[in-house]
Amino acid sequence: MTNNVSKIVIPIIGLMVVLVVLFSERNIGSDAFKYIGGTCVCYALIRPKHGVYLLLIQTAFLDVMKRILFLTGDFGSLDLYLILGLAPATMLGVTIGATLYQIKAQQFSKGDAYRLLVTVMVFSFLVVYALGAGARGASQTGIAGVANASAYAPMIFVLPILFKEIHEIRNLLKTLLFVYLIVCFYGLYQAFFDFFDWEYRYLASGLTQEARILWEQEARRVFSTMNGAATLSVFLSTIAVLGLFFPKGKIKLGIFAKLKRYLYFLIMAVGAYYTISRGGWVCGIVAAVGYLCFKSKLLTISAYVGGTICLSAIIINAESIMESGYLARIEADAKEGVEDGEDVKDRALTTGTINGRLESFLALQDGDIWSPFGLKLAGREHAADSVFVHDILTDTLVRIGYIPCLLAMLLGVYIVIKLHKNIWDSKNLTHKVYLNLLVALTIGIGVGAVSSPSQLRTFPINTLFFLLIGLIITVFVIDKKQLVQSQED
């Protein structure tokens, strides 16, 4: 049925797009994009599984559409909102389509209802978190901020409905690897051959945070097809680890297959290096270490305990570390071997941003920012203006207060314990590999967000984060289903 509908609807919409392009009197690209975007949403509604693939492509290339439309004619705020709203609209189409499919097939189980409840809870929390931005300035509030923070939470509910077999998850991840290899190559072109002239015009438009490239005298940050260098760094670093440890499947890996993995990792790592955004590097390093540790119960427990102790020690000793000048000495020693012209290496070894995080951690010791439910509800928005916030812990404390923070931390500890216990109890080795890898990648992004409060509510990092969470739940559902079938046999 859906095939017949799509065969009729898509050609009609295509004809409308052609007519609009031919007779447009304003911005040809923007007028065409309205119908192309509408087609994407309709297609996601009709074919929700394909809509997930479509969403992956949008995460990589949506910002390129913004650049192209800017160059094709008169570009206003409405055009910008249309582009930025395409991914959330596509996600909405996928969610509605998957829900209708499940209801129509009369397969809406108790597990689906439970995951829907969890999705609603997560969605509600993220909406409250986004609305709490009022304590940090009006620029982060509004419908756009709420949508950006919460639009992709439904993946928790949707992905287990759409992906029923492990090979379907494998195909989705392979698509992710391929799409971002293209993104990486474009970033490497920018690193070695500079930006195109039209990209410099785009930077000068003020429509991107990377406009700083125009006045920075240091190394050039590449951002490829993404909305910024920091976003690109997170994606390339995370997906580099995915490519290196990608589950081998049923066929034993030969020497050439292993070399291909190492080559893929090297290409992605070099691309991440030229972003000069170390927050993304942290995501990749934590993900790689996490995956290796998760193979052992003892190493898993040691990794969590050790990581918690290290973070606590840094927060407690933030002031003494800053005053000791230890980081400055490390920077000076590291830069001794840097030659003139090695701007990327020189910028990568700079410790100034680390001091910024330490200063932000230091704010946690200020009693004025502690309130039960956030500074906005406490009527102390002015206190937030005097606080330097550059980490997710301080930012969350300012937004929603210490009571929700404490509850979230306790819930997080429970989820992590339950998560790893279920992985250890799984009888399927292939499922264990997928779960360990997906959990490691998710935690890598989460740890990277500690130093960047806006990371988990920034498109498309939030899309990747919820995609990984949704796939973890999907693998668990598949594993449980196969276990029940084996017991029945």
ChimeraX attribute file (.defattr): number of C-alpha atoms within 10 A of each C-alpha:
attribute: neighborCount
match mode: 1-to-1
recipient: residues
	/A:1	6
	/A:2	10
	/A:3	9
	/A:4	8
	/A:5	11
	/A:6	15
	/A:7	10
	/A:8	10
	/A:9	13
	/A:10	15
	/A:11	11
	/A:12	11
	/A:13	15
	/A:14	15
	/A:15	10
	/A:16	15
	/A:17	18
	/A:18	13
	/A:19	12
	/A:20	18
	/A:21	17
	/A:22	11
	/A:23	10
	/A:24	14
	/A:25	10
	/A:26	13
	/A:27	19
	/A:28	17
	/A:29	22
	/A:30	27
	/A:31	18
	/A:32	20
	/A:33	21
	/A:34	16
	/A:35	17
	/A:36	17
	/A:37	18
	/A:38	15
	/A:39	18
	/A:40	20
	/A:41	25
	/A:42	21
	/A:43	24
	/A:44	27
	/A:45	26
	/A:46	23
	/A:47	20
	/A:48	28
	/A:49	21
	/A:50	15
	/A:51	25
	/A:52	23
	/A:53	15
	/A:54	19
	/A:55	23
	/A:56	22
	/A:57	16
	/A:58	17
	/A:59	21
	/A:60	21
	/A:61	17
	/A:62	19
	/A:63	19
	/A:64	16
	/A:65	17
	/A:66	22
	/A:67	19
	/A:68	15
	/A:69	22
	/A:70	22
	/A:71	16
	/A:72	13
	/A:73	14
	/A:74	13
	/A:75	16
	/A:76	11
	/A:77	7
	/A:78	10
	/A:79	20
	/A:80	15
	/A:81	11
	/A:82	16
	/A:83	18
	/A:84	18
	/A:85	15
	/A:86	21
	/A:87	27
	/A:88	19
	/A:89	22
	/A:90	27
	/A:91	26
	/A:92	20
	/A:93	23
	/A:94	31
	/A:95	25
	/A:96	18
	/A:97	22
	/A:98	25
	/A:99	21
	/A:100	15
	/A:101	19
	/A:102	17
	/A:103	11
	/A:104	10
	/A:105	9
	/A:106	9
	/A:107	11
	/A:108	15
	/A:109	11
	/A:110	9
	/A:111	12
	/A:112	18
	/A:113	12
	/A:114	12
	/A:115	19
	/A:116	18
	/A:117	13
	/A:118	16
	/A:119	20
	/A:120	16
	/A:121	13
	/A:122	16
	/A:123	20
	/A:124	14
	/A:125	17
	/A:126	20
	/A:127	19
	/A:128	16
	/A:129	20
	/A:130	24
	/A:131	21
	/A:132	25
	/A:133	22
	/A:134	19
	/A:135	24
	/A:136	21
	/A:137	12
	/A:138	10
	/A:139	9
	/A:140	17
	/A:141	16
	/A:142	13
	/A:143	12
	/A:144	13
	/A:145	19
	/A:146	21
	/A:147	18
	/A:148	23
	/A:149	26
	/A:150	25
	/A:151	24
	/A:152	26
	/A:153	25
	/A:154	24
	/A:155	27
	/A:156	25
	/A:157	25
	/A:158	29
	/A:159	26
	/A:160	23
	/A:161	21
	/A:162	22
	/A:163	18
	/A:164	15
	/A:165	15
	/A:166	17
	/A:167	11
	/A:168	12
	/A:169	18
	/A:170	16
	/A:171	11
	/A:172	16
	/A:173	20
	/A:174	14
	/A:175	15
	/A:176	19
	/A:177	19
	/A:178	12
	/A:179	16
	/A:180	23
	/A:181	19
	/A:182	14
	/A:183	21
	/A:184	26
	/A:185	15
	/A:186	16
	/A:187	28
	/A:188	23
	/A:189	15
	/A:190	19
	/A:191	21
	/A:192	10
	/A:193	9
	/A:194	14
	/A:195	16
	/A:196	11
	/A:197	9
	/A:198	13
	/A:199	15
	/A:200	14
	/A:201	14
	/A:202	19
	/A:203	18
	/A:204	15
	/A:205	12
	/A:206	11
	/A:207	14
	/A:208	15
	/A:209	11
	/A:210	18
	/A:211	17
	/A:212	14
	/A:213	16
	/A:214	11
	/A:215	7
	/A:216	10
	/A:217	9
	/A:218	13
	/A:219	19
	/A:220	21
	/A:221	23
	/A:222	31
	/A:223	27
	/A:224	26
	/A:225	22
	/A:226	22
	/A:227	23
	/A:228	19
	/A:229	23
	/A:230	24
	/A:231	21
	/A:232	29
	/A:233	31
	/A:234	28
	/A:235	25
	/A:236	29
	/A:237	30
	/A:238	29
	/A:239	25
	/A:240	30
	/A:241	26
	/A:242	26
	/A:243	22
	/A:244	18
	/A:245	19
	/A:246	18
	/A:247	14
	/A:248	13
	/A:249	11
	/A:250	7
	/A:251	6
	/A:252	8
	/A:253	11
	/A:254	8
	/A:255	9
	/A:256	9
	/A:257	12
	/A:258	14
	/A:259	13
	/A:260	13
	/A:261	18
	/A:262	16
	/A:263	15
	/A:264	19
	/A:265	21
	/A:266	15
	/A:267	17
	/A:268	28
	/A:269	21
	/A:270	16
	/A:271	29
	/A:272	31
	/A:273	23
	/A:274	24
	/A:275	29
	/A:276	24
	/A:277	21
	/A:278	20
	/A:279	21
	/A:280	27
	/A:281	25
	/A:282	21
	/A:283	27
	/A:284	30
	/A:285	16
	/A:286	22
	/A:287	31
	/A:288	22
	/A:289	14
	/A:290	23
	/A:291	24
	/A:292	15
	/A:293	19
	/A:294	23
	/A:295	15
	/A:296	12
	/A:297	13
	/A:298	10
	/A:299	15
	/A:300	17
	/A:301	15
	/A:302	13
	/A:303	16
	/A:304	14
	/A:305	11
	/A:306	13
	/A:307	14
	/A:308	11
	/A:309	12
	/A:310	12
	/A:311	12
	/A:312	13
	/A:313	11
	/A:314	15
	/A:315	20
	/A:316	16
	/A:317	14
	/A:318	20
	/A:319	16
	/A:320	13
	/A:321	15
	/A:322	17
	/A:323	9
	/A:324	10
	/A:325	10
	/A:326	11
	/A:327	17
	/A:328	15
	/A:329	12
	/A:330	13
	/A:331	16
	/A:332	13
	/A:333	12
	/A:334	14
	/A:335	16
	/A:336	9
	/A:337	9
	/A:338	14
	/A:339	10
	/A:340	7
	/A:341	10
	/A:342	11
	/A:343	14
	/A:344	18
	/A:345	17
	/A:346	20
	/A:347	17
	/A:348	17
	/A:349	17
	/A:350	16
	/A:351	15
	/A:352	12
	/A:353	12
	/A:354	15
	/A:355	16
	/A:356	17
	/A:357	20
	/A:358	22
	/A:359	20
	/A:360	23
	/A:361	26
	/A:362	22
	/A:363	21
	/A:364	20
	/A:365	14
	/A:366	10
	/A:367	8
	/A:368	14
	/A:369	24
	/A:370	19
	/A:371	19
	/A:372	16
	/A:373	18
	/A:374	27
	/A:375	25
	/A:376	22
	/A:377	16
	/A:378	12
	/A:379	10
	/A:380	16
	/A:381	19
	/A:382	12
	/A:383	15
	/A:384	21
	/A:385	12
	/A:386	10
	/A:387	20
	/A:388	16
	/A:389	25
	/A:390	22
	/A:391	22
	/A:392	22
	/A:393	19
	/A:394	23
	/A:395	27
	/A:396	19
	/A:397	22
	/A:398	30
	/A:399	29
	/A:400	26
	/A:401	23
	/A:402	18
	/A:403	15
	/A:404	17
	/A:405	18
	/A:406	12
	/A:407	11
	/A:408	13
	/A:409	12
	/A:410	11
	/A:411	12
	/A:412	12
	/A:413	12
	/A:414	11
	/A:415	12
	/A:416	13
	/A:417	12
	/A:418	12
	/A:419	17
	/A:420	19
	/A:421	12
	/A:422	14
	/A:423	20
	/A:424	17
	/A:425	9
	/A:426	17
	/A:427	14
	/A:428	13
	/A:429	11
	/A:430	15
	/A:431	19
	/A:432	22
	/A:433	19
	/A:434	22
	/A:435	26
	/A:436	23
	/A:437	26
	/A:438	22
	/A:439	22
	/A:440	27
	/A:441	29
	/A:442	24
	/A:443	21
	/A:444	27
	/A:445	28
	/A:446	19
	/A:447	19
	/A:448	26
	/A:449	22
	/A:450	20
	/A:451	23
	/A:452	19
	/A:453	18
	/A:454	18
	/A:455	23
	/A:456	23
	/A:457	23
	/A:458	15
	/A:459	21
	/A:460	24
	/A:461	20
	/A:462	22
	/A:463	25
	/A:464	22
	/A:465	21
	/A:466	20
	/A:467	22
	/A:468	24
	/A:469	19
	/A:470	21
	/A:471	25
	/A:472	23
	/A:473	19
	/A:474	26
	/A:475	23
	/A:476	20
	/A:477	18
	/A:478	17
	/A:479	21
	/A:480	14
	/A:481	12
	/A:482	15
	/A:483	15
	/A:484	11
	/A:485	10
	/A:486	9
	/A:487	7
	/A:488	7
	/A:489	6
